[in-house]
Amino acid sequence: FYNGLSYTNAQGKVSYLPNPYIQDNLAFSFQLEYQAALYYPDFYRGITCGLALQSSFTKRALLLEAGAQTNTVQEVKNAMEPFADILNRVLKGCGTG
């Protein structure tokens, strides 16, 4: 899960990249992370943060990065069913343990 923070270590807050939903989007990522840990503990690699992206424009938004250079296309496709389950649990507000 990738979140835009509109922040850099060198500059601090980046004023030309406003992101009024940082807290909402990070909370959404943490909820997804929690569900992944509960139901698919070996599935998830962590939350990544960067400068900014389209998720800056709405609440409960993030970028999903699926797979890496070491994964096959089929492995990435196979990961979508567990991700859909995790997303469903968070959006419905269920499955908290």
NORCORTA-V334868 format. One record per residue. N is the residue number from 0. RES is the residue in three letters. PSI is psi in whole degrees, 0 to 359 (NA if undefined). Layout:
# NORCORTA-V334868
<<N/RES/PSI> <N/RES/PSI>>
This chain:
# NORCORTA-V334868
<<0/PHE/131> <1/TYR/128> <2/ASN/137> <3/GLY/128> <4/LEU/347> <5/SER/44> <6/TYR/141> <7/THR/153> <8/ASN/324> <9/ALA/318> <10/GLN/338> <11/GLY/219> <12/LYS/135> <13/VAL/104> <14/SER/331> <15/TYR/0> <16/LEU/70> <17/PRO/141> <18/ASN/88> <19/PRO/354> <20/TYR/22> <21/ILE/310> <22/GLN/315> <23/ASP/317> <24/ASN/323> <25/LEU/320> <26/ALA/319> <27/PHE/315> <28/SER/318> <29/PHE/323> <30/GLN/317> <31/LEU/318> <32/GLU/317> <33/TYR/314> <34/GLN/321> <35/ALA/318> <36/ALA/323> <37/LEU/313> <38/TYR/337> <39/TYR/67> <40/PRO/336> <41/ASP/8> <42/PHE/332> <43/TYR/142> <44/ARG/356> <45/GLY/170> <46/ILE/134> <47/THR/141> <48/CYS/147> <49/GLY/197> <50/LEU/296> <51/ALA/162> <52/LEU/188> <53/GLN/337> <54/SER/352> <55/SER/345> <56/PHE/355> <57/THR/160> <58/LYS/155> <59/ARG/49> <60/ALA/149> <61/LEU/172> <62/LEU/129> <63/LEU/122> <64/GLU/113> <65/ALA/121> <66/GLY/178> <67/ALA/184> <68/GLN/343> <69/THR/358> <70/ASN/151> <71/THR/164> <72/VAL/320> <73/GLN/321> <74/GLU/320> <75/VAL/316> <76/LYS/319> <77/ASN/332> <78/ALA/344> <79/MET/329> <80/GLU/311> <81/PRO/321> <82/PHE/318> <83/ALA/321> <84/ASP/315> <85/ILE/312> <86/LEU/317> <87/ASN/316> <88/ARG/318> <89/VAL/314> <90/LEU/326> <91/LYS/346> <92/GLY/32> <93/CYS/176> <94/GLY/41> <95/THR/27> <96/GLY/NA>>
